[in-house]
């Protein structure tokens, strides 16, 4: 098989696996987003200081503003996962998200 074709087929298969996996966690995006961000803050506590909800007295798991942000992050990741097979659209979307 032609190496470039073989690589493209592997990449397409990888994209399908990622998109299929995302479909399984997507219904629980808020819960997974909360867990992901809390883990990120545990790994690098300085990051949490960049967000205003860090000042709230409510624990992050129950903080409505934090939960909403976690869901927004997961929605953005979902959009990126959906566009993985269309690199030009993916790059445009990531630039839009980065500019927000």
ROKETOR-328360 format. One line per field, with one value per atom (N, C-alpha, C): x, y, z; residue in one letter. Coordinates in Angstrom, 2 decimals, m for minus. Each point is the difference from the previous one (the first is absolute). Layout:
<nodes>
u = (X | ...);
v = (Y | ...);
w = (Z | ...);
type = (a | ...);
</nodes>
This chain:
<nodes>
u = (0.85 | m0.85 | 0.89 | m0.48 | 0.74 | 0.06 | 1.20 | 0.14 | m0.95 | m0.17 | m0.89 | m1.44 | m0.43 | m1.36 | m0.18 | 1.00 | m0.05 | m0.10 | 0.79 | m0.04 | m1.36 | m0.55 | m1.32 | m1.08 | 0.09 | m0.98 | 0.11 | 1.24 | 0.19 | m0.56 | 0.26 | m0.49 | m1.53 | m0.61 | m1.46 | m0.57 | 0.65 | m0.45 | 0.15 | 1.09 | 0.22 | m1.06 | m0.30 | m1.04 | m1.34 | m0.34 | m1.26 | m0.05 | 1.11 | 0.05 | m0.21 | 0.67 | m0.15 | m1.44 | m0.57 | m1.37 | m1.00 | 0.19 | m0.90 | 0.11 | 1.23 | 0.19 | m0.66 | 0.14 | m0.60 | m1.52 | m0.62 | m1.45 | m0.46 | 0.87 | m0.34 | 0.06 | 0.92 | 0.12 | m0.78 | m0.38 | m0.65 | m1.28 | m0.83 | m1.21 | 0.33 | 1.20 | 0.42 | 1.07 | m0.08 | 1.08 | 0.22 | m1.05 | 0.21 | 0.77 | m0.41 | 0.68 | 1.46 | 0.23 | 1.38 | 0.82 | m0.64 | 0.69 | 0.42 | m0.89 | 0.31 | 1.20 | m0.05 | 1.11 | 1.31 | m0.07 | 1.20 | 0.62 | m0.84 | 0.54 | 0.52 | m0.69 | 0.49 | 1.35 | 0.13 | 1.28 | 1.09 | m0.34 | 0.95 | 0.45 | m0.93 | 0.33 | 0.85 | m0.22 | 0.84 | 1.42 | 0.13 | 1.32 | 0.75 | m0.71 | 0.63 | m0.94 | 0.09 | m0.89 | 0.03 | 1.09 | 0.07 | m1.05 | m0.37 | m0.99 | m1.34 | m0.39 | m1.30 | m0.11 | 1.12 | m0.02 | m0.37 | 0.01 | m0.37 | m1.52 | m0.74 | m1.45 | m0.65 | m1.07 | m0.66 | m0.74 | m0.46 | m0.73 | 0.87 | 1.32 | 0.91 | m0.17 | m0.54 | m0.19 | m1.28 | m0.91 | m1.27 | 0.22 | m0.89 | 0.10 | m0.58 | m0.77 | m0.64 | 1.04 | 0.05 | 0.93 | m0.25 | 1.06 | m0.12 | m1.04 | m0.09 | m0.95 | m1.44 | m0.29 | m1.37 | m0.13 | 1.06 | 0.00 | m0.64 | m1.15 | m0.72 | 0.81 | 0.73 | 0.81 | 1.11 | 0.61 | 1.05 | m0.57 | m1.14 | m0.62 | m0.36 | m0.51 | m0.35 | 1.26 | 1.08 | 1.25 | 0.52 | m0.06 | 0.45 | m0.79 | m1.29 | m0.84 | 0.37 | 0.28 | 0.40 | 1.31 | 0.94 | 1.28 | m0.25 | m0.84 | m0.28 | m0.75 | m0.87 | m0.68 | 1.02 | 0.98 | 1.04 | 0.85 | 0.33 | 0.76 | m0.83 | m1.29 | m0.89 | m0.05 | m0.03 | 0.02 | 1.31 | 1.10 | 1.30 | 0.04 | m0.51 | m0.01 | m0.84 | m1.13 | m0.88 | 0.68 | 0.87 | 0.64 | 1.37 | 0.38 | 1.34 | 0.31 | m1.00 | 0.27 | m0.02 | m0.28 | 0.01 | 0.97 | 1.27 | 1.05 | m0.18 | m0.38 | m0.16 | m1.09 | m1.13 | m1.08 | 0.42 | 0.74 | 0.47 | 0.92 | 0.92 | 0.92 | m0.77 | m0.97 | m0.83 | m0.71 | m0.59 | m0.76 | 0.93 | 1.16 | 0.93 | 0.48 | 0.19 | 0.38 | m1.13 | m1.23 | m1.17 | m0.08 | 0.17 | m0.06 | 1.13 | 1.20 | 1.14 | m0.15 | m0.77 | m0.18 | m1.07 | m0.81 | m1.10 | 0.49);
v = (m1.18 | 1.18 | 1.25 | 1.05 | 1.25 | 0.59 | 0.38 | 0.49 | 1.15 | 0.96 | 1.14 | m0.46 | m0.96 | m0.54 | m0.78 | m0.79 | m0.77 | 0.93 | 1.06 | 0.97 | 0.69 | 0.37 | 0.65 | m0.92 | m1.28 | m0.97 | m0.15 | m0.03 | m0.09 | 1.25 | 1.17 | 1.24 | 0.03 | m0.45 | m0.03 | m0.94 | m1.14 | m0.95 | 0.60 | 0.71 | 0.65 | 1.06 | 0.78 | 1.03 | m0.64 | m1.09 | m0.70 | m0.48 | m0.55 | m0.48 | 1.17 | 1.10 | 1.18 | 0.51 | 0.11 | 0.50 | m0.96 | m1.29 | m0.99 | 0.05 | 0.16 | 0.10 | 1.26 | 1.09 | 1.27 | m0.14 | m0.70 | m0.19 | m0.68 | m0.84 | m0.71 | 0.91 | 0.94 | 0.88 | 1.30 | 0.33 | 1.28 | 0.24 | m1.02 | 0.24 | 0.43 | m0.24 | 0.32 | 1.10 | 0.87 | 0.98 | 0.91 | 0.41 | 0.89 | m0.71 | m1.21 | m0.75 | m0.27 | m0.40 | m0.26 | 1.29 | 1.09 | 1.29 | 0.46 | m0.19 | 0.35 | m0.81 | m1.31 | m0.87 | 0.40 | 0.28 | 0.35 | 1.30 | 1.02 | 1.28 | m0.10 | m0.72 | m0.18 | m0.71 | m1.02 | m0.70 | 0.94 | 0.84 | 0.98 | 0.95 | 0.43 | 0.90 | m0.70 | m1.31 | m0.77 | m0.11 | m0.22 | m0.13 | 1.33 | 1.10 | 1.33 | 0.99 | 0.14 | 0.88 | 1.47 | 0.43 | 1.38 | 0.28 | m1.01 | 0.19 | 0.44 | m0.55 | 0.34 | 1.48 | 0.63 | 1.43 | 0.89 | m0.57 | 0.76 | 0.16 | m0.72 | m0.01 | 0.63 | 0.76 | 0.70 | m0.94 | m1.15 | m0.90 | m0.60 | 0.14 | m0.50 | 0.77 | 1.22 | 0.82 | m0.35 | m0.72 | m0.34 | m0.96 | 0.08 | m0.85 | m1.40 | m0.14 | m1.28 | m0.93 | m1.27 | m0.95 | m0.06 | m0.17 | 0.04 | m0.98 | m1.19 | m0.99 | 0.50 | 0.94 | 0.52 | 1.44 | 0.58 | 1.39 | 0.10 | 0.66 | 0.08 | 0.67 | 1.04 | 0.71 | m0.93 | m0.74 | m0.95 | m1.12 | m0.54 | m1.10 | 0.46 | 1.23 | 0.54 | 0.14 | 0.49 | 0.14 | m1.37 | m0.98 | m1.36 | m0.54 | 0.24 | m0.46 | 0.72 | 1.29 | 0.77 | m0.53 | m0.31 | m0.58 | m1.32 | m0.83 | m1.29 | 0.15 | 1.00 | 0.26 | 0.39 | 0.82 | 0.40 | m1.21 | m0.84 | m1.22 | m0.88 | m0.10 | m0.79 | 0.52 | 1.32 | 0.59 | m0.35 | 0.07 | m0.34 | m1.47 | m0.88 | m1.43 | m0.26 | 0.69 | m0.17 | 0.41 | 1.00 | 0.54 | m0.63 | m1.03 | m0.57 | m0.46 | m0.44 | m0.48 | 1.12 | 1.23 | 1.17 | 1.01 | m0.16 | 0.77 | 1.51 | 0.45 | 1.44 | 0.57 | m0.67 | 0.45 | m0.08 | m1.05 | m0.15 | 1.16 | 0.35 | 1.11 | 1.30 | 0.25 | 1.22 | 0.03 | m1.14 | m0.07 | 0.24 | m0.63 | 0.17 | 1.46 | 0.64 | 1.42 | 0.85 | m0.33 | 0.71 | m0.19 | m1.24 | m0.29 | 0.73 | 0.00 | 0.66 | 1.50 | 0.57 | 1.45 | 0.46 | m0.94 | 0.36 | 0.31);
w = (0.00 | 0.00 | 0.00 | m0.61 | m0.06 | 1.41 | 0.48 | 1.37 | 0.35 | m0.90 | 0.29 | 0.16 | m0.83 | 0.09 | 1.30 | 0.33 | 1.24 | 1.22 | m0.01 | 1.10 | 0.06 | m1.15 | m0.03 | 0.54 | m0.33 | 0.50 | 1.51 | 0.51 | 1.46 | 0.67 | m0.61 | 0.58 | 0.00 | m1.09 | m0.07 | 1.06 | 0.19 | 1.02 | 1.40 | 0.23 | 1.30 | 0.24 | m1.02 | 0.13 | 0.35 | m0.68 | 0.29 | 1.45 | 0.49 | 1.39 | 0.96 | m0.25 | 0.86 | m0.04 | m1.19 | m0.11 | 0.63 | m0.18 | 0.62 | 1.53 | 0.49 | 1.46 | 0.52 | m0.71 | 0.43 | 0.10 | m0.95 | 0.03 | 1.30 | 0.55 | 1.24 | 1.22 | 0.00 | 1.18 | m0.15 | m1.23 | m0.26 | 0.82 | 0.20 | 0.82 | 1.44 | 0.44 | 1.37 | m0.01 | m1.01 | m0.22 | 1.20 | 0.69 | 1.14 | 1.11 | 0.33 | 1.07 | m0.36 | m1.25 | m0.42 | m0.06 | m0.42 | m0.03 | 1.39 | 0.96 | 1.39 | 0.48 | m0.23 | 0.43 | m0.68 | m1.30 | m0.74 | 0.52 | 0.20 | 0.47 | 1.43 | 0.85 | 1.38 | m0.03 | m0.84 | m0.12 | m0.51 | m0.97 | m0.52 | 1.11 | 0.84 | 1.11 | 1.06 | 0.17 | 0.94 | m0.53 | m1.30 | m0.62 | 0.06 | m0.30 | 0.00 | 0.69 | 1.31 | 0.75 | m0.48 | m0.58 | m0.48 | m1.08 | m0.76 | m1.06 | 0.58 | 1.13 | 0.57 | 0.36 | 0.23 | 0.35 | m1.18 | m1.19 | m1.20 | m0.13 | 0.81 | m0.11 | 1.22 | m0.22 | 1.11 | 0.93 | m0.50 | 0.88 | 1.09 | m0.12 | 1.03 | 1.31 | m0.08 | 1.19 | 0.76 | m0.64 | 0.62 | 1.17 | 0.96 | 1.19 | m0.24 | m1.06 | m0.31 | m0.62 | 0.42 | m0.62 | m1.51 | m0.76 | m1.46 | m0.54 | 0.60 | m0.49 | 0.05 | 0.91 | 0.15 | m0.47 | m0.51 | m0.43 | m1.40 | m0.09 | m1.27 | m1.10 | 0.34 | m1.00 | m0.53 | 0.90 | m0.38 | m0.87 | 0.40 | m0.75 | m1.41 | m0.11 | m1.31 | m0.87 | 0.61 | m0.75 | m0.44 | 0.87 | m0.33 | m1.19 | 0.00 | m1.11 | m1.30 | 0.09 | m1.18 | m0.57 | 0.88 | m0.46 | m0.72 | 0.56 | m0.62 | m1.32 | m0.11 | m1.27 | m1.07 | 0.38 | m0.94 | m0.43 | 0.95 | m0.34 | m0.93 | 0.27 | m0.85 | m1.43 | m0.14 | m1.35 | m0.71 | 0.73 | m0.59 | m0.41 | 0.85 | m0.31 | m1.25 | m0.10 | m1.15 | m1.31 | 0.07 | m1.20 | m0.31 | 0.73 | m0.16 | m1.43 | m0.73 | m1.36 | m1.03 | 0.45 | m0.88 | 0.60 | m0.31 | 0.66 | m0.17 | m1.19 | m0.22 | 0.92 | 0.08 | 0.88 | 1.47 | 0.34 | 1.38 | 0.38 | m0.87 | 0.29 | 0.16 | m0.89 | 0.11 | 1.35 | 0.38 | 1.25 | 1.19 | 0.00 | 1.12 | 0.10 | m1.14 | 0.03 | 0.58 | m0.35 | 0.54 | 1.52 | 0.43 | 1.44 | 0.72 | m0.57 | 0.61 | 0.07 | m0.92 | m0.02 | 0.99 | 0.47 | 0.91 | 1.39);
type = (x | x | x | x | x | x | x | x | x | x | x | x | x | x | x | x | x | x | x | x | x | x | x | x | x | x | x | x | x | x | x | x | x | x | x | x | x | x | x | x | x | x | x | x | x | x | x | x | x | x | x | x | x | x | x | x | x | x | x | x | x | x | x | x | x | x | x | x | x | x | x | x | x | x | x | x | x | x | x | x | x | x | x | x | x | x | x | x | x | x | x | x | x | x | x | x | x | x | x | x | x | x | x | x | x | x | x | x | x | x | x | x | x | x | x | x | x | x | x | x | x | x | x | x | x | x | x | x | x | x | x | x | x | x | x | x | x | x | x | x | x | x | x | x | x | x | x | x | x | x | x | x | x | x | x | x | x | x | x | x | x | x | x | x | x | x | x | x | x | x | x | x | x | x | x | x | x | x | x | x | x | x | x | x | x | x | x | x | x | x | x | x | x | x | x | x | x | x | x | x | x | x | x | x | x | x | x | x | x | x | x | x | x | x | x | x | x | x | x | x | x | x | x | x | x | x | x | x | x | x | x | x | x | x | x | x | x | x | x | x | x | x | x | x | x | x | x | x | x | x | x | x | x | x | x | x | x | x | x | x | x | x | x | x | x | x | x | x | x | x | x | x | x | x | x | x | x | x | x | x | x | x | x | x | x | x | x | x | x | x | x | x | x | x | x | x | x | x | x | x);
</nodes>
